[in-house]
Amino acid sequence: MLTYVDAGSSSAGIAVVVTVSGTTISLGSSYTFNASSTNSGFVRVIKLDNSNIF
């Protein structure tokens, strides 16, 4: 999962599921988790697997 701040959209916090298979990277749909003024501290790349489910 990748999260970032969209500076062009009122600093909205956006999350995107990223899938890597071999040398192919696929991006899922984006989800706005905070519509405005998201702190840049929320910018993260998170590796999820069976032990990291939320």
C-alpha positions in Angstrom: 0.0 0.0 0.0 1.2 3.5 -0.9 -0.1 6.6 0.8 0.7 10.2 -0.3 -0.5 13.8 0.0 -2.0 15.2 -3.2 -0.8 18.8 -3.1 -3.0 19.7 -6.1 -6.1 18.6 -4.3 -6.2 20.6 -1.0 -3.5 18.3 0.4 -5.8 15.3 0.4 -4.5 12.0 1.8 -4.6 9.3 -0.8 -4.0 5.5 -0.5 -3.4 3.1 -3.4 -2.9 -0.6 -3.3 0.2 -1.6 -5.2 0.7 -5.2 -6.4 4.1 -6.5 -7.5 4.3 -9.7 -9.5 7.7 -10.5 -10.9 8.7 -7.4 -12.8 5.1 -6.1 -13.2 3.8 -3.3 -10.9 0.0 -2.8 -10.8 -1.8 0.1 -9.1 -5.3 -0.4 -7.8 -8.0 2.3 -7.4 -7.1 5.3 -5.2 -9.0 6.0 -1.9 -9.1 9.4 -0.2 -8.7 8.8 3.5 -8.5 12.5 4.4 -10.1 15.1 2.2 -8.0 18.1 3.2 -4.9 19.3 5.0 -3.2 15.9 5.4 0.2 16.1 7.2 3.1 15.0 5.1 3.9 12.5 7.9 1.3 10.3 6.4 3.3 9.6 3.3 4.3 5.9 3.5 4.9 2.7 1.6 3.7 -0.3 3.6 4.3 -3.9 2.7 1.2 -6.0 3.6 1.2 -9.8 3.8 -0.7 -12.4 5.9 1.0 -11.1 9.1 0.1 -7.4 8.4 -3.7 -7.3 7.9 -5.7 -4.4 9.2 
